[in-house]
């Protein structure tokens, strides 16, 4: 997505949040991430900063409460966050957890079956968490080489 600082500032202001350096950094990193990000992965993405891990965690919680980011996966009891594309976004699609490297990925659209909830059940299903497990393509390629 390659989100600019101006876009991130605008998102924060739209939700009534103060624009702080840690919030800009956390929201920008999640917006640019290719897959859901855990707290420890966020610390790695941010690299050397003056912010302690608790500050980053509090900002993740604040951004989640403001519905700018979502907890989209809880594989192995670890919250993983992604950008909420719209207010009320549920990020409802399957995720893949690699049992070798631990990476959690959003499945590519071409692998996700068409929505089949139809008829009277369509209105009943409000949230789903589908998690597929196995070895990711990178780990499989490494095992073959």
C-alpha positions in Angstrom: 0.0 0.0 0.0 3.0 2.3 0.7 1.0 4.7 2.9 2.3 8.2 3.2 2.6 10.0 6.5 -0.1 12.5 5.4 -2.6 9.6 4.8 -1.8 8.1 8.2 -2.2 11.4 9.9 -5.5 11.9 8.2 -6.8 8.5 9.3 -5.8 9.3 12.9 -7.5 12.7 12.9 -10.7 11.2 11.3 -11.0 8.9 14.3 -10.3 11.7 16.8 -6.9 10.4 17.8 -3.9 12.5 18.6 -1.1 12.3 16.1 1.9 11.0 17.9 5.2 9.6 16.5 4.5 6.0 17.8 1.0 6.0 16.4 2.2 7.2 13.0 4.9 4.6 12.9 2.6 1.7 14.1 -0.3 2.5 11.8 2.0 3.1 8.8 3.8 -0.2 9.4 0.5 -2.1 9.5 -0.8 -0.3 6.5 2.3 -1.3 4.5 2.5 -4.9 5.8 1.9 -7.7 3.4 0.4 -10.0 6.1 -1.0 -9.7 9.6 1.5 -8.4 12.2 2.0 -9.4 15.8 3.3 -7.1 18.6 6.8 -8.8 18.4 6.8 -8.5 14.6 5.9 -4.8 15.0 8.9 -4.3 17.3 11.1 -5.8 14.6 9.5 -3.7 11.8 10.1 -0.5 13.8 13.7 -1.4 14.6 15.7 0.8 17.0 13.4 3.4 18.5 13.2 5.2 21.9 9.7 3.6 22.4 9.5 0.7 24.8 7.4 -2.4 23.9 4.6 -1.3 26.2 4.2 1.9 24.3 3.9 0.0 21.1 1.4 -2.4 22.6 -0.7 0.5 24.0 -0.8 2.1 20.6 -1.9 -1.2 19.0 -4.8 -1.4 21.5 -5.7 2.3 20.9 -5.7 1.8 17.1 -7.8 -1.3 17.5 -10.3 0.4 19.8 -10.6 3.2 17.2 -11.3 0.5 14.5 -8.3 1.6 12.4 -6.7 -1.8 12.8 -8.2 -5.2 13.6 -7.1 -8.4 15.4 -7.5 -10.7 12.4 -5.9 -13.8 13.7 -5.0 -15.3 17.1 -2.9 -18.3 16.0 -1.0 -19.8 18.9 -2.7 -17.3 21.2 -0.9 -14.3 19.6 -2.9 -11.4 18.3 -2.1 -10.4 14.8 -3.2 -7.0 13.4 -4.2 -5.7 9.9 -5.4 -2.4 8.6 -9.2 -1.9 8.7 -10.0 -0.9 5.1 -13.3 0.6 6.1 -15.1 1.4 9.4 -16.7 -1.9 10.5 -14.3 -4.0 8.3 -14.2 -7.6 9.7 -11.3 -8.8 7.6 -13.3 -12.0 7.1 -11.3 -14.3 5.0 -9.2 -17.4 5.7 -5.6 -17.2 7.0 -2.8 -19.7 6.6 -0.5 -20.5 9.5 2.8 -22.1 8.6 3.6 -24.9 11.1 7.3 -24.6 10.2 8.2 -20.9 10.3 5.1 -19.6 12.2 4.2 -17.0 9.5 0.5 -16.1 9.3 -0.7 -15.0 5.9 -3.9 -13.8 4.3 -4.8 -16.4 1.6 -4.6 -15.1 -1.9 -8.0 -14.3 -3.4 -7.7 -17.0 -6.0 -7.5 -19.7 -3.3 -10.5 -18.5 -1.3 -13.7 -20.3 -2.2 -16.6 -18.1 -3.4 -18.9 -17.1 -0.6 -21.4 -19.9 -0.3 -23.5 -18.7 2.7 -26.8 -18.1 1.0 -30.4 -17.9 1.9 -31.5 -17.5 5.4 -28.0 -18.3 6.8 -26.4 -15.4 5.0 -27.9 -12.9 7.5 -27.0 -15.1 10.5 -23.3 -15.4 9.9 -21.7 -12.2 11.2 -18.1 -13.3 11.8 -15.9 -16.2 10.8 -12.4 -17.2 11.7 -11.0 -19.8 9.3 -7.4 -20.9 9.8 -5.6 -23.3 7.5 -2.4 -24.9 8.6 0.5 -26.6 6.9 3.8 -25.5 5.3 4.0 -22.2 3.5 5.3 -22.1 -0.1 8.7 -20.6 1.1 9.2 -23.5 3.6 8.2 -26.1 1.0 10.7 -24.6 -1.5 13.4 -24.7 1.2 12.7 -28.3 2.0 13.0 -29.3 -1.7 16.2 -27.5 -2.3 
